[in-house]
Amino acid sequence: MQKKITSVQGLRGVIHVPGDKSISHRAIILGALAEGTTEIEDSLASGDCLRTRRCISSLGVPIKTAKDKIYVEGQGLWGLQEPNKILNVGNSGTTMRLLCGVLAGQPFTSFLSGDASLCRRPMERVVLPLRKMGAQIMGRQGASLAPLAIMGGNLKPLTYQLPVASAQVKSALLLAGLYAPGWTEILEPSVSRNHTELMLEAFGAQVEREEGWVRLKGLPKLQAQQIFVPGDLSSAAFLLVAGLIVPHSRITIKSVGLNPTRCGIIDILHAMGANLRVFDREEKAGEVQGAIEVESSSLQGISIGGEIIPRLIDELPVLAVAALFARGVTEIRDAGELKVKESNRLMAICEGLTRLGGCVEELPDGLRIQGGRPLRGAFCRGFSDHRIVMALAIAALGAEGETMINNAETVEISFPGFWRLLDELRCEK
């Protein structure tokens, strides 16, 4: 599917974005492992999260949907059933890696696969430590690539130093640690998303956390919870940048997740000079949420790298768009992880923004962007990557003429309703 984007004179409105993808995945999984029925409000009903629901259902966990809530009838740690078919996670790397952790603890055999894109993404980073815990895992190229076969059970606790900060790998090991007697300890080189730790605590697991490490005591009795899912800051980021770069704009996004491990995008936009305000903060079930308002701003290019990268890894494509409209040079470094996402996002965003007339250079681990050049409409490839498609759509709002982007349907993976919201925000001066 192709989508045509034209420039706009302004963007205005007060909106909500769909529920947080990371929290939605984890709520479904932990609800399945708890005793009792977990109620999840505003869970994201995107392609990736629906894959998690289907896989969990295939493991013998009833899931019911009613309006804006879903109900997960937990089976306890030991109540999952051996699936009678391959668990197909589609394009969802989160589903694949987190389920690896859960299935590593099960006394049966499971098979995990996904689409062609996911089967090219690296899995050894989660397979190797799970093997150290005692799981038997086989797959392509030494189990570095899916499909994967997991023969679980009889796990032992592990102390493990993550070579690269990764919330998905950390979460997989913590989920496996639920099935290992004693303490599983994860050390990470820099802070990554902590949704799993917070939710494990809410469900009753014993978790100890300090900067740089987290410990989990195995074999807990998890209890069902009521979970409210805030809006996804990674989704909101696209509309925040749109409001900053399009003249005569003011956008307010309400009930957005403001977990400190996810707020790197806010810190960077402030450093670039964004007129951005956060207000109405509150905490629900350990997760902070609030409202964010942005207005058209004069941005300044900056250097982005180091420990902040894991806190905004998903937002880097749209930060590259912000840099196109900033004065001077923006340099993004330490972002080599973008090469192994749904696409090679460094290459993909460099190609797309260059086609629009931007001055963008791909670096071995990032991008160098010269801002301030006029953009012109063009045909852009979406690389079947939802975040690339949305980032190019935001850039196209400031380009002269028409821009065509293919793979437009992939936005449903993380942001159902993206195109509708973008149209609703359009206004005349």
QUIDAJO-V610718 format. One record per residue. N is the residue number from 1. SS is DSSP state (helix for helix, strand for strand, loop for the rest). Layout:
n: [N | N]
ss: [SS | SS]
//
This chain:
n: [1 | 2 | 3 | 4 | 5 | 6 | 7 | 8 | 9 | 10 | 11 | 12 | 13 | 14 | 15 | 16 | 17 | 18 | 19 | 20 | 21 | 22 | 23 | 24 | 25 | 26 | 27 | 28 | 29 | 30 | 31 | 32 | 33 | 34 | 35 | 36 | 37 | 38 | 39 | 40 | 41 | 42 | 43 | 44 | 45 | 46 | 47 | 48 | 49 | 50 | 51 | 52 | 53 | 54 | 55 | 56 | 57 | 58 | 59 | 60 | 61 | 62 | 63 | 64 | 65 | 66 | 67 | 68 | 69 | 70 | 71 | 72 | 73 | 74 | 75 | 76 | 77 | 78 | 79 | 80 | 81 | 82 | 83 | 84 | 85 | 86 | 87 | 88 | 89 | 90 | 91 | 92 | 93 | 94 | 95 | 96 | 97 | 98 | 99 | 100 | 101 | 102 | 103 | 104 | 105 | 106 | 107 | 108 | 109 | 110 | 111 | 112 | 113 | 114 | 115 | 116 | 117 | 118 | 119 | 120 | 121 | 122 | 123 | 124 | 125 | 126 | 127 | 128 | 129 | 130 | 131 | 132 | 133 | 134 | 135 | 136 | 137 | 138 | 139 | 140 | 141 | 142 | 143 | 144 | 145 | 146 | 147 | 148 | 149 | 150 | 151 | 152 | 153 | 154 | 155 | 156 | 157 | 158 | 159 | 160 | 161 | 162 | 163 | 164 | 165 | 166 | 167 | 168 | 169 | 170 | 171 | 172 | 173 | 174 | 175 | 176 | 177 | 178 | 179 | 180 | 181 | 182 | 183 | 184 | 185 | 186 | 187 | 188 | 189 | 190 | 191 | 192 | 193 | 194 | 195 | 196 | 197 | 198 | 199 | 200 | 201 | 202 | 203 | 204 | 205 | 206 | 207 | 208 | 209 | 210 | 211 | 212 | 213 | 214 | 215 | 216 | 217 | 218 | 219 | 220 | 221 | 222 | 223 | 224 | 225 | 226 | 227 | 228 | 229 | 230 | 231 | 232 | 233 | 234 | 235 | 236 | 237 | 238 | 239 | 240 | 241 | 242 | 243 | 244 | 245 | 246 | 247 | 248 | 249 | 250 | 251 | 252 | 253 | 254 | 255 | 256 | 257 | 258 | 259 | 260 | 261 | 262 | 263 | 264 | 265 | 266 | 267 | 268 | 269 | 270 | 271 | 272 | 273 | 274 | 275 | 276 | 277 | 278 | 279 | 280 | 281 | 282 | 283 | 284 | 285 | 286 | 287 | 288 | 289 | 290 | 291 | 292 | 293 | 294 | 295 | 296 | 297 | 298 | 299 | 300 | 301 | 302 | 303 | 304 | 305 | 306 | 307 | 308 | 309 | 310 | 311 | 312 | 313 | 314 | 315 | 316 | 317 | 318 | 319 | 320 | 321 | 322 | 323 | 324 | 325 | 326 | 327 | 328 | 329 | 330 | 331 | 332 | 333 | 334 | 335 | 336 | 337 | 338 | 339 | 340 | 341 | 342 | 343 | 344 | 345 | 346 | 347 | 348 | 349 | 350 | 351 | 352 | 353 | 354 | 355 | 356 | 357 | 358 | 359 | 360 | 361 | 362 | 363 | 364 | 365 | 366 | 367 | 368 | 369 | 370 | 371 | 372 | 373 | 374 | 375 | 376 | 377 | 378 | 379 | 380 | 381 | 382 | 383 | 384 | 385 | 386 | 387 | 388 | 389 | 390 | 391 | 392 | 393 | 394 | 395 | 396 | 397 | 398 | 399 | 400 | 401 | 402 | 403 | 404 | 405 | 406 | 407 | 408 | 409 | 410 | 411 | 412 | 413 | 414 | 415 | 416 | 417 | 418 | 419 | 420 | 421 | 422 | 423 | 424 | 425 | 426 | 427 | 428 | 429]
ss: [loop | loop | strand | strand | strand | strand | loop | loop | loop | strand | strand | strand | strand | strand | strand | loop | loop | loop | strand | loop | helix | helix | helix | helix | helix | helix | helix | helix | helix | helix | helix | helix | helix | loop | strand | strand | strand | strand | strand | strand | strand | loop | loop | loop | loop | loop | helix | helix | helix | helix | helix | helix | helix | helix | helix | helix | helix | helix | loop | loop | loop | loop | strand | strand | strand | strand | loop | loop | strand | strand | strand | strand | strand | strand | strand | loop | loop | loop | loop | loop | loop | loop | loop | loop | loop | loop | strand | strand | loop | loop | loop | loop | helix | helix | helix | helix | helix | helix | helix | helix | helix | helix | helix | helix | loop | loop | loop | loop | strand | strand | strand | strand | strand | loop | loop | loop | loop | helix | helix | helix | loop | loop | loop | helix | helix | helix | helix | helix | helix | helix | helix | helix | loop | loop | loop | strand | strand | strand | strand | helix | helix | helix | helix | loop | strand | strand | strand | strand | strand | strand | strand | loop | loop | loop | loop | strand | loop | loop | strand | strand | strand | loop | loop | loop | loop | loop | helix | helix | helix | helix | helix | helix | helix | helix | helix | helix | helix | loop | loop | loop | strand | loop | strand | strand | strand | strand | strand | loop | loop | loop | loop | loop | loop | loop | helix | helix | helix | helix | helix | helix | helix | helix | loop | loop | loop | loop | strand | strand | strand | strand | loop | loop | strand | strand | strand | strand | strand | loop | loop | loop | loop | loop | strand | loop | loop | strand | strand | strand | loop | loop | strand | loop | helix | helix | helix | helix | helix | helix | helix | helix | helix | helix | helix | helix | helix | loop | loop | loop | loop | strand | strand | strand | strand | strand | strand | strand | strand | loop | loop | helix | helix | helix | loop | helix | helix | helix | helix | helix | helix | helix | helix | loop | loop | loop | strand | strand | strand | strand | strand | strand | strand | strand | strand | strand | loop | loop | strand | strand | strand | strand | strand | strand | strand | strand | strand | loop | loop | loop | loop | strand | loop | loop | strand | strand | loop | helix | helix | helix | helix | helix | helix | loop | helix | helix | helix | helix | helix | helix | helix | helix | helix | helix | helix | helix | loop | loop | strand | loop | strand | strand | strand | strand | loop | loop | loop | helix | helix | helix | helix | helix | loop | loop | loop | loop | helix | helix | helix | helix | helix | helix | helix | helix | helix | helix | helix | loop | loop | loop | strand | strand | strand | strand | strand | loop | loop | strand | strand | strand | strand | strand | loop | loop | loop | loop | strand | strand | loop | loop | strand | strand | loop | loop | loop | loop | loop | helix | helix | helix | helix | helix | helix | helix | helix | helix | helix | helix | loop | loop | strand | strand | loop | strand | strand | strand | strand | loop | loop | helix | helix | helix | helix | helix | helix | loop | loop | loop | loop | helix | helix | helix | helix | helix | helix | helix | helix | strand | strand | loop | loop]
//
